[in-house]
């Protein structure tokens, strides 16, 4: 299903860690964890702005956003 492709069956915490790690590990410059979290949050904000009308996806991505902030 389409929703499963987006989430990759990850919990919000797992997805939050994966997004932050993407920015930490895949940029040519050294990112501090706070910078990586800001980038990941901008990514999730963009996703939320696009999918806000799909309630289940919105709740999932809001949970991911919360998990990023807790890292």
DSSP file (Angstrom, degrees, kcal/mol; ACC not computed):
  #  RESIDUE AA STRUCTURE BP1 BP2  ACC     N-H-->O    O-->H-N    N-H-->O    O-->H-N    TCO  KAPPA ALPHA  PHI   PSI    X-CA   Y-CA   Z-CA
    1    1 A X     >        0   0    0      0, 0.0     4,-1.5     0, 0.0     3,-0.0   0.000 360.0 360.0 360.0 156.6    0.0    0.0    0.0
    2    2 A X  H  >  +     0   0    0      1,-0.2     4,-1.6     2,-0.2     3,-0.2   0.894 360.0  53.7 -62.2 -43.1    1.1    3.6   -0.6
    3    3 A X  H  > S+     0   0    0      1,-0.2     4,-2.2     2,-0.2     5,-0.2   0.905 107.3  51.8 -61.1 -41.6    1.1    4.6    3.1
    4    4 A X  H  > S+     0   0    0      1,-0.2     4,-2.3     2,-0.2     5,-0.5   0.840 105.1  56.3 -65.3 -32.4    3.4    1.6    3.9
    5    5 A X  H  < S+     0   0    0     -4,-1.5    -1,-0.2     2,-0.2    -2,-0.2   0.884 109.9  45.7 -65.1 -37.4    5.8    2.7    1.2
    6    6 A X  H  < S+     0   0    0     -4,-1.6    -2,-0.2     1,-0.2    -1,-0.2   0.935 121.4  35.8 -70.4 -46.3    6.1    6.2    2.8
    7    7 A X  H >< S-     0   0    0     -4,-2.2     3,-1.6    -5,-0.2    -2,-0.2   0.728  88.1-146.2 -81.8 -22.9    6.5    4.9    6.4
    8    8 A X  T 3<  -     0   0    0     -4,-2.3    -3,-0.1     1,-0.3    -4,-0.1   0.810  64.3 -74.0  55.9  30.2    8.6    1.8    5.6
    9    9 A X  T 3  S+     0   0    0     -5,-0.5     2,-0.3     1,-0.2    -1,-0.3   0.787  96.0 146.9  54.3  30.5    6.7    0.3    8.5
   10   10 A X    <   -     0   0    0     -3,-1.6    -1,-0.2    -6,-0.1     2,-0.1  -0.679  51.5-118.4 -93.1 148.7    8.9    2.3   10.9
   11   11 A X     >  -     0   0    0     -2,-0.3     4,-2.6    -3,-0.1     5,-0.2  -0.416  35.4-104.7 -71.8 162.3    7.7    3.7   14.2
   12   12 A X  H  > S+     0   0    0      1,-0.2     4,-2.5     2,-0.2     5,-0.2   0.891 123.8  52.0 -56.6 -38.3    7.7    7.5   14.4
   13   13 A X  H  > S+     0   0    0      2,-0.2     4,-2.4     1,-0.2    -1,-0.2   0.924 110.2  47.5 -64.5 -43.4   10.8    7.3   16.7
   14   14 A X  H  > S+     0   0    0      1,-0.2     4,-2.3     2,-0.2    -2,-0.2   0.909 113.6  47.8 -63.2 -42.0   12.6    5.1   14.1
   15   15 A X  H  X S+     0   0    0     -4,-2.6     4,-2.6     2,-0.2    -2,-0.2   0.893 110.3  52.5 -66.9 -39.0   11.7    7.4   11.3
   16   16 A X  H  X S+     0   0    0     -4,-2.5     4,-2.4    -5,-0.2     5,-0.2   0.936 111.7  45.9 -60.6 -46.9   12.8   10.4   13.3
   17   17 A X  H  X S+     0   0    0     -4,-2.4     4,-2.6     1,-0.2    -2,-0.2   0.895 112.3  51.4 -63.5 -40.3   16.2    8.8   13.9
   18   18 A X  H  X S+     0   0    0     -4,-2.3     4,-1.8     2,-0.2    -2,-0.2   0.909 110.8  47.8 -64.3 -42.2   16.5    7.8   10.3
   19   19 A X  H  X S+     0   0    0     -4,-2.6     4,-1.5     2,-0.2    -2,-0.2   0.935 113.9  45.8 -65.0 -46.0   15.7   11.4    9.0
   20   20 A X  H  X S+     0   0    0     -4,-2.4     4,-2.2     1,-0.2     3,-0.2   0.926 112.7  51.0 -63.4 -43.5   18.2   13.0   11.4
   21   21 A X  H  X S+     0   0    0     -4,-2.6     4,-2.7     1,-0.2     5,-0.3   0.833 102.5  61.6 -63.5 -31.9   20.8   10.4   10.6
   22   22 A X  H  X S+     0   0    0     -4,-1.8     4,-1.7     1,-0.2    -1,-0.2   0.932 109.6  40.6 -58.7 -45.4   20.3   11.1    6.9
   23   23 A X  H  < S+     0   0    0     -4,-1.5     4,-0.4    -3,-0.2    -2,-0.2   0.857 116.0  50.6 -72.9 -34.4   21.4   14.7    7.4
   24   24 A X  H  < S+     0   0    0     -4,-2.2     7,-0.4     1,-0.2    -2,-0.2   0.881 122.1  30.1 -68.3 -37.2   24.2   13.8    9.8
   25   25 A X  H  < S+     0   0    0     -4,-2.7    -2,-0.2    -5,-0.2    -1,-0.2   0.617 115.5  52.7-102.8 -14.8   25.7   11.2    7.5
   26   26 A X  S  < S+     0   0    0     -4,-1.7     2,-0.3    -5,-0.3    -1,-0.1   0.267  84.9  90.6-113.4  14.2   25.0   12.3    3.9
   27   27 A X  S    S-     0   0    0     -4,-0.4     4,-0.1     2,-0.2    -4,-0.0  -0.821  73.0-130.4-108.5 151.0   26.2   15.8    3.8
   28   28 A X  S    S+     0   0    0     -2,-0.3     2,-0.3     2,-0.1    -1,-0.1   0.642  91.7  63.0 -73.3 -12.3   29.7   16.9    2.7
   29   29 A X  S    S-     0   0    0      1,-0.0     2,-0.6     0, 0.0    -2,-0.2  -0.737  97.1-100.1-108.1 161.2   30.0   19.1    5.8
   30   30 A X        -     0   0    0     -2,-0.3     2,-0.4    -5,-0.0    -6,-0.1  -0.708  39.6-157.0 -82.2 119.7   30.0   18.1    9.4
   31   31 A X        -     0   0    0     -2,-0.6     2,-0.2    -7,-0.4    -4,-0.0  -0.786  10.6-134.3 -96.1 137.5   26.5   18.7   10.9
   32   32 A X    >>  -     0   0    0     -2,-0.4     4,-2.2     1,-0.1     3,-0.6  -0.611  32.4-109.1 -78.7 152.4   25.9   19.2   14.6
   33   33 A X  H 3> S+     0   0    0      1,-0.3     4,-2.4    -2,-0.2     5,-0.2   0.846 119.5  55.3 -53.7 -38.4   22.9   17.2   15.8
   34   34 A X  H 3> S+     0   0    0      2,-0.2     4,-2.0     1,-0.2    -1,-0.3   0.881 107.9  48.6 -65.4 -37.3   20.9   20.4   16.3
   35   35 A X  H <> S+     0   0    0     -3,-0.6     4,-2.2     2,-0.2    -2,-0.2   0.911 111.4  49.5 -67.1 -42.2   21.5   21.3   12.7
   36   36 A X  H  X S+     0   0    0     -4,-2.2     4,-2.5     1,-0.2    -2,-0.2   0.892 110.2  51.3 -63.4 -39.4   20.5   17.9   11.5
   37   37 A X  H  X S+     0   0    0     -4,-2.4     4,-2.6    -5,-0.2    -1,-0.2   0.903 108.1  51.9 -64.5 -40.9   17.3   18.1   13.6
   38   38 A X  H  X S+     0   0    0     -4,-2.0     4,-2.1     2,-0.2    -2,-0.2   0.919 111.5  46.9 -61.1 -43.5   16.4   21.5   12.1
   39   39 A X  H  X S+     0   0    0     -4,-2.2     4,-2.0     2,-0.2    -2,-0.2   0.921 112.6  49.0 -64.4 -44.1   16.8   20.1    8.6
   40   40 A X  H  X S+     0   0    0     -4,-2.5     4,-2.4     1,-0.2    -2,-0.2   0.892 110.3  51.6 -63.4 -39.3   14.7   17.0    9.5
   41   41 A X  H  X S+     0   0    0     -4,-2.6     4,-2.8     2,-0.2    -1,-0.2   0.883 107.6  52.0 -65.3 -37.9   12.0   19.1   11.0
   42   42 A X  H  X S+     0   0    0     -4,-2.1     4,-1.9     2,-0.2    -1,-0.2   0.899 109.9  50.5 -63.6 -38.8   11.9   21.3    7.9
   43   43 A X  H  X S+     0   0    0     -4,-2.0     4,-2.1     2,-0.2    -2,-0.2   0.941 112.5  44.9 -62.4 -48.6   11.4   18.1    5.8
   44   44 A X  H  X S+     0   0    0     -4,-2.4     4,-2.9     1,-0.2    -2,-0.2   0.884 109.6  56.0 -65.8 -38.8    8.6   16.9    8.1
   45   45 A X  H  X S+     0   0    0     -4,-2.8     4,-2.2     1,-0.2    -1,-0.2   0.907 108.2  49.0 -58.2 -41.2    7.0   20.3    8.1
   46   46 A X  H  X S+     0   0    0     -4,-1.9     4,-1.2     2,-0.2    -2,-0.2   0.912 111.1  49.0 -65.8 -42.6    6.9   20.2    4.3
   47   47 A X  H >X S+     0   0    0     -4,-2.1     4,-2.4     1,-0.2     3,-0.5   0.931 111.4  50.0 -61.3 -45.3    5.4   16.7    4.3
   48   48 A X  H 3X S+     0   0    0     -4,-2.9     4,-0.9     1,-0.2    -1,-0.2   0.887 106.8  54.7 -61.6 -39.6    2.7   17.8    6.8
   49   49 A X  H 3< S+     0   0    0     -4,-2.2    -1,-0.2    -5,-0.2    -2,-0.2   0.783 114.3  41.7 -66.4 -25.2    1.8   20.8    4.7
   50   50 A X  H << S+     0   0    0     -4,-1.2     3,-0.3    -3,-0.5    -2,-0.2   0.832 123.4  34.2 -88.6 -35.9    1.2   18.5    1.7
   51   51 A X  H >< S+     0   0    0     -4,-2.4     3,-2.6     1,-0.2     7,-0.3   0.233  75.1 119.4-107.2  14.5   -0.6   15.7    3.4
   52   52 A X  T 3< S+     0   0    0     -4,-0.9    -1,-0.2     1,-0.3    -3,-0.1   0.769  73.4  58.8 -53.9 -27.8   -2.6   17.5    6.1
   53   53 A X  T 3  S+     0   0    0     -3,-0.3     2,-0.9     1,-0.2    -1,-0.3   0.546  88.8  76.5 -83.6  -6.0   -5.9   16.3    4.6
   54   54 A X  S <> S-     0   0    0     -3,-2.6     4,-2.6     1,-0.2     3,-0.4  -0.832  71.5-164.5-102.1  94.0   -5.0   12.6    5.1
   55   55 A X  H  > S+     0   0    0     -2,-0.9     4,-2.6     1,-0.2     5,-0.2   0.824  80.9  49.9 -54.2 -45.4   -5.5   12.3    8.8
   56   56 A X  H  > S+     0   0    0      1,-0.2     4,-1.9     2,-0.2    -1,-0.2   0.918 114.8  44.5 -63.5 -42.6   -3.7    9.0    9.4
   57   57 A X  H  > S+     0   0    0     -3,-0.4     4,-2.6     2,-0.2     5,-0.2   0.901 112.0  53.8 -66.2 -40.2   -0.6   10.2    7.6
   58   58 A X  H  X S+     0   0    0     -4,-2.6     4,-2.3    -7,-0.3    -2,-0.2   0.927 108.7  48.1 -60.3 -46.2   -0.7   13.6    9.3
   59   59 A X  H  X S+     0   0    0     -4,-2.6     4,-2.0    -5,-0.2    -1,-0.2   0.907 111.4  51.2 -62.6 -41.5   -0.8   11.9   12.7
   60   60 A X  H  X S+     0   0    0     -4,-1.9     4,-2.0    -5,-0.2    -2,-0.2   0.948 112.8  44.4 -59.2 -50.2    2.1    9.7   11.8
   61   61 A X  H  X S+     0   0    0     -4,-2.6     4,-2.3     1,-0.2    -1,-0.2   0.814 109.9  55.2 -70.1 -29.7    4.3   12.6   10.6
   62   62 A X  H  X S+     0   0    0     -4,-2.3     4,-2.1    -5,-0.2    -1,-0.2   0.886 108.2  49.9 -66.8 -36.6    3.3   14.7   13.6
   63   63 A X  H  X S+     0   0    0     -4,-2.0     4,-2.3     2,-0.2    -2,-0.2   0.898 109.1  51.4 -64.9 -40.2    4.6   11.9   15.8
   64   64 A X  H  X S+     0   0    0     -4,-2.0     4,-2.2     2,-0.2    -2,-0.2   0.920 108.6  52.1 -60.5 -43.6    7.8   11.8   13.8
   65   65 A X  H  X S+     0   0    0     -4,-2.3     4,-2.0     1,-0.2    -2,-0.2   0.916 109.3  49.1 -59.1 -45.2    8.2   15.5   14.3
   66   66 A X  H  X S+     0   0    0     -4,-2.1     4,-1.3     1,-0.2    -1,-0.2   0.892 109.9  51.5 -62.0 -41.0    7.8   15.1   18.1
   67   67 A X  H  X S+     0   0    0     -4,-2.3     4,-0.8     2,-0.2    -1,-0.2   0.874 107.4  52.7 -66.7 -37.1   10.4   12.3   18.1
   68   68 A X  H >< S+     0   0    0     -4,-2.2     3,-1.0     1,-0.2    -1,-0.2   0.933 107.8  51.3 -61.8 -45.1   12.9   14.5   16.3
   69   69 A X  H 3< S+     0   0    0     -4,-2.0    -1,-0.2     1,-0.3    -2,-0.2   0.803 108.0  53.2 -63.4 -28.6   12.4   17.2   18.8
   70   70 A X  H 3<        0   0    0     -4,-1.3    -1,-0.3     1,-0.2    -2,-0.2   0.648 360.0 360.0 -81.7 -15.2   13.1   14.7   21.6
   71   71 A X    <<        0   0    0     -3,-1.0    -1,-0.2    -4,-0.8    -2,-0.1   0.513 360.0 360.0 -67.0 360.0   16.4   13.5   20.2
